Amino acid sequence: MKTIDKLAALRQAMREAGVSAYVVPGNDPHASEYMAAHWCEMQWLSGFNGESGTMVVTLDRALLWTDSRYYLQAGIELKDSTIELMRESDIDCPSVVDWLKESLPQPSLKGGSLVGLNPEMWSVDDFKAMKERLADTGIGVKSIDLIKPIWTEGRPAIPADKLYPYSADFAGETVESKLARIRKCLPQPSVKGGSAMIISALDEIAWLLNIRGNDVEYNPVVISYVVLEADKCTLFVDANKVDTVAQNYLDFNNIDVQPYEAVFESIRGLQGTVLFDGARVNEALYEAIPESCKKVNAKSPILIDKARKNAVELEGERIAMRQDAVALTRFFFWLEKEAFRDGQTQTEWTLMEKLHEFRMMGENFVEESFGTIAGYKGNGAIVHYAATPDKCAEVKPEGMLLLDSGGQYLDGTTDITRTVWLGGRIPEQAKLDYTYVLKGHIALARARFPRGTRGNQLDALAKQYMWEAGITFGHGTGHGVGHFLGCHEGPQNVRTDNNPTALEVGHIISDEPGIYRTDKWGIRTENLITVIPAKRTKATTTEDEWLAFETLTLCFYDTSLIDLSLMTEDEIDWLNAYHVRVYKEVSPLLNAEEAKFLARKCAAVER
């Protein structure tokens, strides 16, 4: 079907359902960052293949909202589709809700307009918010799936890859222990029945049951649901995913297995009190809860526990970081010594492929943790730039290269950004920008803060030197990172938003300030850091508990880009000590020539 035919079929379904507009978000039923192709409804309907977007279809118009990362792509892919591009990053662009309130027919004696929403693609909280915001103008919401009846040809199946047990040797805790702890968070059972918790987020299920899979790109998770009760745990998953080894593992841990779609019928049979996280559980699951049940919407205790890495997980992260450091050192060695030898041509894409080759050599490497960003010169200024084999810049031994990449290892998840100069005269502004970024990066890494401090209270540390120069950046300074799970994990982060989550021992976050100059360069420096108890000082009062960060990432910085006159002695000492540590931990894993290269890159600097 062509896009125009898909829209015609949807509009016919809308007429039959009595809805005036249908909203198609870029979501899946599990609130995933990366989705299986089966649920890419927005992309299928519109022909737009960007990762972020929301589509609105009325009986006479079709519109697609996306942000500035995708304006050029959307303009090309939506051409001749009759779909209007809504540039949501622009100040004057109305939100989806505001546009619906202004554009749909006003209520009449016969009733108001109805907006259709597929409840599986909306979280409980977002569905409720949409309903409440439209209600003040008399517009109603109808819970209905209108895509499934028309996407009957060529729809990819839900992935059926095998799930596999994830050893407690890597996880640091048994399933029995995790289930016991989370069951303590279940609400008190009511007189009418027991209590249960609905779990739909794939990373939470993988963590709780110590299982992993290959269903979603970059995330080793299993498409499934879980209903946890005081005396029962049920995994709803496609039977084809469970081989004999997996079944024996699940049986050993007293985990019942039911078909994936059976979750709705199971929820309909619950009694008593039901706990769910409305930000992550979808509306369709919520609607299946019997009216007789008491419904408790609260932040998932798994989300909170999963973020606090145990000692085994943290040691695994350190092991993964060493493997990652070897791959990166070998890549940069190749880039400097061999990539352009004898007139060889390189592109952003060939660099991405080469880095992947080096990571694949690492012990316990599984896959990348996200799509590598290799931004050469001006492309580095596009924060979420994504090169493709046929759309990528040629890279020459001159100018700036930004490389943001990461790996999924059985031991842990990595995410690192380094910006390097490939050759030629370094502009003074490039040195200033790199140094401002590095100073902010070091300031956050060196922070000491009292227990109870939130990430937004530390955000200015990484931006202070840029702000003095009248520069800032629009993305978050730091995001949470999972353990052989999602590269982006909550609830902790470091950004301007007022996140109420305090930083705790065991949290892992990224430290990644940046400066971006359109058509010139992008500069970002990123390490992963973890929260640890701070060493006491003579001035520390006995009643105060202080925290600090341990840097986990092990990779040299390009010291040729540093304006050392702007660096304090403390910053230089930190940099030199870090490089000593990098060389000490990584060089034994390299051959002699690679170790010599690393020694040069880690050489001490002074003003």
C-alpha positions in Angstrom: 0.0 0.0 0.0 1.1 3.5 -0.8 0.9 6.1 1.9 -2.1 7.8 0.4 -3.9 4.4 0.3 -3.0 3.7 3.9 -4.4 7.1 4.9 -7.6 6.4 2.9 -8.0 3.0 4.7 -7.5 4.6 8.1 -10.0 7.4 7.4 -12.6 4.8 6.4 -11.9 3.0 9.7 -12.3 6.3 11.5 -15.7 7.0 9.9 -16.9 3.5 10.9 -15.6 4.1 14.5 -17.0 7.6 14.7 -13.8 9.3 15.5 -12.7 12.7 14.0 -9.0 12.3 14.6 -6.6 9.4 15.2 -3.2 9.9 16.9 -0.3 7.5 16.2 2.7 8.0 18.5 6.1 6.5 17.9 5.7 4.1 20.8 5.4 0.4 21.6 3.4 -1.4 24.4 6.4 -1.6 26.6 7.5 2.1 26.7 10.8 1.1 25.0 13.4 3.5 23.7 14.2 1.1 20.8 11.2 -0.7 19.2 10.7 -4.0 17.3 9.6 -3.3 13.7 6.2 -4.9 14.5 5.2 -1.8 16.4 6.5 0.9 14.1 3.0 2.1 13.3 3.9 5.8 12.8 6.7 4.9 10.4 4.5 2.4 8.4 1.6 4.8 8.1 3.6 7.9 7.1 6.7 6.5 5.3 8.9 8.6 7.6 11.6 6.4 9.1 12.9 8.7 11.9 13.0 7.4 15.4 10.9 10.2 16.9 7.5 11.4 15.7 3.8 11.6 16.4 1.2 11.5 13.6 -2.3 13.0 13.6 -4.9 12.0 11.0 -8.2 13.7 10.6 -10.8 13.1 7.9 -9.3 15.7 5.7 -5.7 16.3 6.9 -2.6 14.3 8.0 0.2 15.8 10.0 3.5 14.6 11.5 5.3 16.2 14.5 9.0 15.6 14.8 12.0 17.5 16.2 14.8 19.4 14.4 17.0 16.3 14.1 14.7 14.9 11.5 13.5 18.0 9.6 15.6 17.3 6.5 14.8 13.6 6.5 11.1 14.1 7.0 10.9 16.7 4.3 12.3 14.2 1.8 10.3 11.1 3.0 7.0 12.9 3.3 7.2 14.5 -0.2 4.0 13.8 -2.2 2.4 11.9 0.8 -0.1 14.7 1.6 1.3 14.6 5.2 2.2 18.0 6.6 5.4 18.3 8.6 5.0 20.0 12.0 8.4 21.3 13.2 7.9 20.7 17.0 11.3 22.2 17.9 10.2 25.6 16.5 8.8 28.1 19.0 5.6 28.7 17.1 4.7 25.1 16.5 1.6 24.0 18.4 1.6 20.8 20.4 -0.5 17.9 19.2 -3.1 18.6 21.9 -3.3 22.3 21.2 -3.6 21.6 17.5 -6.5 19.2 18.1 -8.3 21.6 20.4 -8.0 24.4 17.7 -8.8 22.3 14.6 -11.5 19.7 15.5 -15.2 20.7 15.3 -16.5 22.3 18.5 -19.1 20.4 20.6 -22.7 20.6 19.4 -26.0 19.4 20.7 -25.2 16.0 19.2 -21.9 15.8 21.2 -18.3 16.6 20.8 -15.6 15.2 18.5 -13.8 12.0 19.4 -10.0 11.3 19.2 -9.0 7.7 18.7 -6.0 6.3 20.6 -4.6 2.8 20.5 -4.4 2.0 24.3 -1.4 -0.4 23.8 0.7 2.5 22.5 0.0 4.9 25.3 1.1 4.8 28.9 -1.6 5.1 31.5 -0.3 8.5 32.5 -0.1 9.9 28.9 -3.5 8.5 28.0 -5.0 10.2 31.1 -3.2 13.5 30.3 -4.4 13.5 26.7 -8.0 12.8 27.9 -8.0 15.5 30.5 -6.4 18.2 28.3 -8.9 17.6 25.5 -11.9 17.4 27.9 -12.0 21.2 28.6 -13.1 21.8 25.0 -15.6 19.0 24.9 -13.4 16.6 22.9 -13.6 13.0 24.0 -11.1 10.1 23.7 -11.9 6.7 22.4 -9.7 3.7 23.2 -9.4 1.8 19.9 -6.8 0.2 17.6 -7.4 1.3 14.0 -4.0 0.3 12.6 -4.2 -3.5 13.2 -7.2 -3.9 10.9 -5.5 -2.1 8.0 -1.9 -3.3 8.4 -2.6 -6.8 7.3 0.1 -7.2 4.7 3.9 -7.2 5.3 3.6 -6.4 9.0 6.7 -7.8 10.7 6.1 -10.5 13.3 6.8 -9.9 16.9 10.4 -11.2 17.3 10.7 -14.8 18.5 14.4 -15.1 19.4 15.2 -17.4 22.3 15.5 -15.9 25.7 18.5 -17.1 27.9 19.3 -17.1 31.6 21.6 -14.4 32.8 23.9 -15.9 35.4 23.9 -14.5 38.9 27.7 -14.5 38.5 27.2 -11.5 36.3 23.9 -10.1 37.9 25.3 -10.3 41.4 21.9 -11.5 42.9 19.7 -14.5 42.4 16.1 -14.4 41.1 14.9 -15.7 44.4 16.4 -12.8 46.2 15.1 -10.2 43.8 11.5 -11.6 43.9 11.5 -11.7 47.7 12.6 -8.0 47.9 10.2 -6.7 45.3 7.3 -8.7 46.8 7.9 -6.7 50.0 6.9 -3.6 47.9 3.5 -5.0 47.0 0.5 -3.2 48.5 -1.1 -4.7 51.5 -3.8 -7.2 50.3 -7.4 -6.1 50.6 -10.2 -7.9 52.3 -11.5 -9.0 48.8 -8.2 -10.5 47.6 -4.5 -10.5 47.4 -2.2 -8.0 45.7 -0.4 -8.0 42.4 2.0 -5.9 40.4 1.9 -5.5 36.6 5.3 -5.2 34.9 5.6 -4.3 31.3 9.0 -2.5 30.9 11.3 -5.0 29.2 14.4 -3.9 31.1 12.6 -4.3 34.4 11.5 -7.8 33.5 15.0 -8.8 32.3 16.5 -7.5 35.6 13.9 -9.1 37.9 14.1 -12.6 36.3 17.8 -12.5 35.3 16.9 -13.2 31.7 18.2 -11.6 28.5 17.3 -11.8 24.8 17.8 -10.4 21.3 14.3 -9.0 20.5 15.2 -5.3 20.5 18.2 -3.7 18.7 20.9 -2.5 21.2 19.0 -3.8 24.2 19.4 -7.4 25.3 15.7 -7.8 26.4 12.8 -10.2 25.9 9.4 -9.1 24.7 7.2 -10.1 27.5 5.0 -9.1 30.4 5.1 -10.2 34.1 2.4 -10.3 36.7 3.9 -10.7 40.2 1.8 -11.9 43.1 2.6 -12.7 46.7 2.8 -16.4 45.9 3.2 -16.5 42.1 5.2 -15.0 39.3 4.0 -15.4 35.7 6.0 -14.6 32.6 3.8 -13.9 29.5 6.0 -14.7 26.5 5.8 -16.4 23.1 6.4 -20.1 23.7 8.8 -20.2 20.8 11.3 -18.2 22.8 11.5 -20.8 25.6 13.7 -23.7 24.8 14.5 -26.6 27.2 17.4 -24.8 28.9 15.2 -21.7 29.5 12.2 -23.7 30.6 14.3 -25.6 33.2 15.7 -22.3 34.4 12.2 -20.8 34.8 10.9 -23.9 36.5 13.8 -23.9 38.9 12.9 -20.3 39.9 9.2 -21.1 40.2 8.2 -18.8 37.3 5.1 -19.8 35.5 5.0 -19.3 31.7 1.9 -18.3 29.8 1.4 -17.0 26.2 2.2 -13.4 25.6 -1.4 -12.3 24.7 -2.8 -14.2 27.7 -1.7 -11.3 30.0 -5.0 -9.5 29.4 -7.2 -12.4 30.5 -4.9 -13.0 33.5 -5.3 -9.4 34.6 -9.0 -9.6 34.2 -9.0 -12.4 36.7 -7.1 -10.4 39.4 -8.7 -9.6 42.7 -7.7 -7.2 45.5 -5.1 -4.5 45.0 -3.1 -4.0 41.8 0.2 -2.0 41.7 1.4 -0.5 38.4 3.7 2.3 37.2 1.5 4.5 35.1 4.5 6.0 33.3 5.5 2.6 31.9 2.4 0.3 31.9 0.2 0.8 28.9 -3.5 1.8 29.0 -4.7 -1.5 27.5 -3.3 -3.4 30.5 -4.9 -0.8 32.9 -8.3 -1.2 31.2 -8.1 -4.9 31.8 -7.9 -4.5 35.6 -11.3 -5.3 37.1 -13.3 -2.4 38.4 -13.6 -4.2 41.7 -9.8 -4.0 42.2 -8.1 -1.2 44.1 -5.6 0.4 41.6 -2.4 1.9 42.9 -0.3 4.0 40.4 3.2 4.4 41.8 6.8 4.5 40.5 8.1 0.9 40.0 10.2 -0.4 42.9 12.1 -2.3 40.2 13.1 0.9 38.5 14.5 2.2 41.7 16.3 -1.0 42.8 17.7 -1.7 39.3 19.4 1.7 39.2 21.4 0.9 42.4 24.2 -1.4 41.1 25.5 -4.0 43.4 29.2 -4.8 43.9 29.3 -7.6 41.3 27.6 -5.4 38.7 30.0 -2.5 39.3 33.0 -4.8 39.1 31.5 -6.1 35.8 31.3 -2.6 34.5 35.0 -2.1 35.3 35.8 -5.2 33.4 33.7 -4.1 30.4 35.4 -0.7 30.5 38.8 -2.3 30.1 37.6 -4.3 27.1 36.1 -1.2 25.6 39.2 0.8 26.2 41.3 -1.8 24.3 38.9 -1.5 21.4 39.0 2.3 21.4 42.8 2.4 21.7 43.2 0.0 18.8 40.7 2.1 16.8 42.5 5.4 17.4 45.9 3.7 16.7 44.5 2.4 13.4 43.0 5.9 12.6 46.3 7.6 13.2 48.7 5.1 11.7 46.8 3.1 9.0 43.4 4.6 8.0 44.7 7.0 5.4 47.9 5.1 4.4 48.5 4.9 0.6 45.6 7.2 -0.2 42.9 5.0 1.4 39.5 6.6 1.5 37.5 6.7 4.7 34.0 7.8 5.5 32.1 8.2 8.7 30.5 4.8 8.0 33.8 2.9 7.4 35.0 4.4 10.7 31.9 3.1 12.5 32.4 -0.4 10.9 36.1 -0.5 12.0 35.3 0.4 15.6 32.7 -2.3 15.6 35.3 -4.8 14.4 37.6 -3.9 17.3 34.8 -4.2 19.8 33.8 -7.6 18.5 37.3 -8.8 19.5 36.5 -8.1 23.1 35.7 -10.9 25.6 32.0 -11.2 26.3 31.0 -8.6 23.7 27.4 -9.0 22.5 26.4 -6.0 20.5 26.6 -2.2 20.4 24.7 -0.3 23.1 23.3 2.2 20.6 24.0 3.3 17.0 27.5 4.8 16.9 27.6 8.5 16.1 30.7 9.4 14.0 30.4 13.1 13.1 33.1 14.6 11.0 33.5 18.4 11.1 30.1 20.0 10.8 28.2 16.7 11.2 29.6 16.5 14.7 27.5 19.6 15.5 24.3 17.6 14.9 23.7 16.1 18.3 21.9 12.9 17.2 23.6 12.6 13.8 23.3 9.2 12.2 25.5 8.3 9.2 24.3 5.6 6.8 26.3 3.8 4.1 24.9 6.0 1.4 24.6 9.2 3.4 27.9 9.9 5.1 30.8 12.3 4.8 34.2 11.4 3.6 36.7 11.7 6.4 40.1 13.2 5.7 43.2 13.4 8.0 42.3 16.9 9.0 39.8 18.7 11.2 37.6 17.5 14.0 35.9 14.1 14.6 33.3 13.4 17.2 32.9 9.7 18.1 30.0 8.6 20.4 29.7 4.9 20.9 29.2 2.0 23.3 29.1 -1.7 23.8 26.9 -4.3 25.4 29.1 -6.9 27.2 27.9 -9.7 29.5 29.9 -7.8 32.1 28.2 -4.4 31.6 27.2 -1.6 29.3 29.5 1.1 28.0 28.9 4.6 26.5 31.8 6.9 25.7 32.4 10.0 23.6 35.7 11.3 22.5 36.5 14.2 20.2 39.8 14.2 18.4 41.7 16.4 16.0 42.8 14.5 12.8 45.4 17.0 11.5 46.1 20.5 10.3 46.2 23.7 12.2 43.9 23.8 15.2 41.8 26.9 15.3 42.0 28.9 18.5 38.2 28.7 19.0 38.4 24.9 18.7 40.9 24.8 21.5 38.8 27.2 23.7 35.6 25.1 23.1 37.4 21.8 23.9 38.9 23.2 27.0 35.6 24.6 28.3 34.0 21.2 27.7 36.8 19.4 29.4 36.8 21.7 32.4 33.1 21.2 32.9 33.5 17.4 32.4 36.3 17.3 35.1 34.3 19.6 37.5 31.4 17.1 37.5 33.7 14.1 37.8 35.4 15.7 40.9 32.2 16.8 42.6 31.6 16.1 46.3 28.0 16.4 47.5 25.9 15.6 50.5 23.5 12.6 50.5 20.1 13.7 49.1 21.6 15.8 46.3 19.7 15.6 42.9 21.3 15.6 39.5 19.8 18.9 38.5 21.7 20.5 41.5 25.0 19.4 40.0 24.2 20.3 36.4 25.7 23.8 36.6 29.1 22.3 37.5 29.5 21.0 34.0 28.3 24.2 32.4 29.9 26.9 34.5 32.9 27.6 32.2 30.7 27.7 29.1 28.3 30.0 30.7 31.0 32.4 31.6 31.9 32.4 27.9 28.2 32.8 26.8 27.9 29.2 25.5 25.6 26.4 26.5 24.2 23.1 25.1 20.6 21.8 24.8 21.0 18.1 25.7 21.2 16.6 29.2 24.6 16.5 30.9 24.1 13.0 32.2 21.8 10.0 31.9 21.5 6.8 33.9 23.1 3.6 32.4 21.9 0.0 32.9 24.0 -3.1 33.6 24.0 -5.2 30.4 20.6 -3.5 29.7 19.5 -0.1 28.4 22.2 2.5 27.7 19.7 5.1 28.8 18.2 4.2 32.2 16.2 6.1 34.9 15.3 7.4 37.2 18.5 9.3 37.9 20.1 11.9 35.6 22.0 15.2 35.5 20.1 17.9 33.6 18.3 21.1 34.1 14.9 19.4 34.7 13.8 19.2 38.3 14.1 15.5 38.7 13.2 14.6 42.4 15.5 11.5 42.3 18.5 11.9 44.6 21.8 10.4 43.5 22.6 7.2 45.5 25.6 4.9 45.9 25.6 2.5 42.9 24.0 4.8 40.4 25.8 5.0 37.1 25.4 8.2 35.0 27.2 9.7 32.0 29.2 12.9 32.2 28.9 14.5 28.8 28.9 18.3 28.3 29.4 19.6 24.8 29.7 22.6 22.5 28.3 22.6 19.0 29.1 25.1 16.2 26.9 24.7 13.1 28.9 23.7 10.0 32.2 23.7 12.0 32.4 21.0 14.6 30.8 19.3 17.6 32.8 18.7 20.8 31.6 16.4 23.5 33.6 14.5 26.1 31.8 11.6 27.8 32.7 9.2 30.6 30.5 7.0 32.7 30.8 7.7 36.4 29.3 5.9 39.5 28.3 7.3 42.8 30.5 6.2 45.8 30.9 7.3 49.4 33.3 10.2 49.6 36.4 10.0 51.7 36.1 12.0 54.9 38.1 15.2 55.4 39.1 17.0 58.5 36.4 19.5 57.9 33.6 17.0 57.4 31.2 17.1 60.3 30.2 13.7 61.8 26.5 14.1 61.1 27.0 14.7 57.4 27.2 11.9 54.8 29.0 12.9 51.6 29.1 11.3 48.2 31.5 11.5 45.2 32.0 9.9 41.8 34.3 7.2 40.6 35.1 7.4 36.9 34.6 4.1 35.2 35.5 4.9 31.6 39.2 4.3 30.5 40.2 6.2 27.4 42.7 9.0 26.8 41.7 12.6 25.9 43.2 14.4 22.9 45.5 16.7 24.8 46.5 18.5 21.6 43.1 20.3 21.8 43.6 21.6 25.3 44.4 25.2 26.0 46.5 24.5 29.1 46.6 28.2 30.0 42.9 27.9 31.0 43.4 24.9 33.1 44.0 25.1 36.9 46.7 23.0 38.6 44.0 20.8 40.2 42.5 20.1 36.8 45.8 19.3 35.3 46.6 17.0 38.2 43.3 15.2 37.8 43.9 14.8 34.0 47.4 13.4 34.5 46.3 11.1 37.3 43.5 9.8 35.0 45.9 9.2 32.2 48.3 7.3 34.5 45.4 5.1 35.5 44.3 4.5 31.9 47.8 3.4 30.9 48.2 1.2 33.9 44.9 -0.7 33.4 44.8 -0.8 29.6 48.4 -1.2 28.4 48.8 -4.8 29.7 46.0 -5.8 27.3 47.7 -4.4 24.2 50.6 -5.4 22.0 53.9 -3.5 22.3 53.2 -1.1 19.5 49.7 -0.3 20.7 51.0 0.2 24.3 53.7 2.6 23.0 51.0 4.6 21.2 48.9 4.7 24.4 51.9 5.8 26.4 52.3 8.8 24.1 48.6 9.7 24.3 48.7 9.5 28.1 51.9 11.5 28.5 51.7 14.1 31.3 50.9 17.7 30.4 51.9 20.9 32.2 51.3 24.6 31.8 
